[in-house]
Amino acid sequence: TPNNLCHSGNVNISCNENEHESGNYIVYTVDWSSPNCNSNSWSNINITGNNVVNVAVCDKAKNISNISTYNYNLDKKAPNTTINWVSDDWVWNNVAITLAVSDSGCANEVKTYYCIDTGNLCNPNISGKNVTVSCTSWDICQKYIRYYSVDALWNKENTKYKLVKINKSILSCSISYDTNTCSNSGIVVHLSTSEPIAWL
């Protein structure tokens, strides 16, 4: 089994003695301690976490050979992607978003993918961490950015999403009142806007 590599799953290790003599046997430890001739005798080992495996050969007289050390690193954890846009409010301009990734595992080459749509259904297929969510002039848009990250061992996080709301429409205000009313105490004037008050 390759030594000093990052593995995506449990590792099964087997070992054979090159120069076998009757009574010789292989001993090992799976921590930082050194094996001796009273240590565990070799059998196939299933590595389920990060381990240092030390291996040696003992003869019938319990003379021990040099110790060989093998490092096994396991990474079963997906990266975690965070987004710097947390607002749920309406904004009036295009939005620049940054995706940040953290990965505590040993696998390198983490990649981030994203997509943008209006239905929160698209499959993230654009590689990158800097995203611009835009809306055409005079328009009102609600768009979803969907994203995830995956490492070199294909540990993939679940797709996440964020809704971005942009309003670039032209606002207008109108005034209405009863022109047939004559009053010396004042006239009631009604103001209205082209968009819901909640958007203003």
Secondary structure, DSSP 8 states (H G I E B T S, - for coil): --SSEEESS-EEE----SS--TT-EEEEESSSS---TTSEE---EEE-SSEEEEEEEE-TT--B---EEEEEEE-----EEEES----SEESS-EEEEEEEE--SS----EEEEEEESSS-----EE-SEEEE---TT-EEEEEEEEEEE-TT--B---EEEEEEEE-----EEEEE-TT---SS---EEEEESS-GGG-
